[in-house]
Amino acid sequence: MHVEHHPLVKDFPEKREQLQRLRQQDADFARKTDEYEALDKRICRVEDGVENLDEAALNALKLQRVNLKDDIARDLKRASGSCCGGCCG
């Protein structure tokens, strides 16, 4: 069974250039996106049966991926001058 990856450029197609720019200019952002992509690839390997992992561990990886994506989305909003999500306004 083929499992679909969740690359950031697919989830944020309108932010492709901004993703590339921030990765080059911001080491912390680059680390987050690298970690996200590594998690996504590992999750796909597990779901494809290439790597074994119990359900609880797989769910923990998925939660970590979601949290990273939310953090990356906040960084993208902040970089574009939009609300970062933490101001309640």
N, C-alpha and C positions, 0 to 999 in steps of 0.2 A: 504494500500500500504506500503510495506516495503522499508525503505530508508537505504542505505548503509552508515555505519560509515566510517570515514577517519582516522583510528588510525595511529600514527606516525610509528609504526613498519611495517605497510603495505606500507606506502609511502616511507620509508627508510629501506627496509629489510636488506640491506647489512650493515646497521649501527646499528643493534639491540644491539650488545654488547656495542658499543660506547654510544648509548642512555642511557642504564642502568648505565654505569660508570659515565657519566656526571651528570645524575640525582642524583647520590649519592655524587658526589664530588663538585658540583656547585649549590648552593642554588638558584641563579638567573635562571639558566637553568632549574632546577626542577620546579620553579614557572611558567616559560613559558610553559613547557610541561603540567603541571597540568591545567593551564588556557586553553591551546589548547584543551585538552581532554574534559574539562567541556563545552567549547563552542561547540565542535563537538557533544557531547551528547545532548545538548540543541537544536541545529539545527535539529538533527534527531527527537527529540520529537516534535518539531514544524511541521516538514515535515510529520511525521506520524500522525498528528492530535491530539496528546496527550496534547499538549500545544498550546494555541492560541497566535498568534503574527501577526501584520500586515506585509505586504510585505516589506515595507521600513525598518522596524526594523529587519526583517529576513535578508534582504540584508546587513544591517550594521553588523550583527553578522557574516555573511559569509565573508565579507571583513576583519573583525577583525581576523577571523580564518586564512585567506590567509596571512595576514601580520605577524601573529605569526609563521606560518609555514615557511615563508621566513626567519624570524629572527632565528628560530631554525636551518634551513638549513645552514645559515651563521655560526652559532656557531659550527655546526658539521664540516664544512669545515675548520674553524679556528683550531679546536681541532685536526684535522687529519693532520695539517700542510699545507693544501691547501689554496689558496687565499680566503679571507673572503668576497670578492665581492666589497669591498670599496676602493681598491687601484688603480683601473683603469689600472692595469698592467697585 
